[in-house]
């Protein structure tokens, strides 16, 4: 099951586990009708590479400045 995160500014209830889908995301069954509707509405989205970097603050972006010298 893929990991989905709430869309920007969205709070998404999780009727299966109670509470809401946390900002760091949750594995969901995208084939289930409830989750398919949340995805279609933009309430849940797949995390992008930018979001993943924000979740992992220790990961520094690669720079090419050293090789330019």
Residue, then its C-alpha position, 0 to 999 in steps of 0.5 A: x500500500x502506498x504512503x499518502x499525506x494530507x493535501x496542503x491545509x487539509x485534515x483527513x479523517x481515518x475511519x478505519x483507525x480513528x483520528x486523522x491521517x498524520x502530516x507524515x502520512x499513512x499507508x492506505x488502500x487506494x482501491x477502497x472507495x473512501x480513500x479513492x474519493x479522498x485522493x480524487x478530491x485532493x484531500x490525500x496526495x503522494x508525497x513529492x521528493x521535496x516533501x520527503x526532504x522536509x521530513x528528513x532534515x538531516x538530508x542535505x541537498x546535493x550541491x555542485x559548488x565544490x566541483x566548480x572550483 
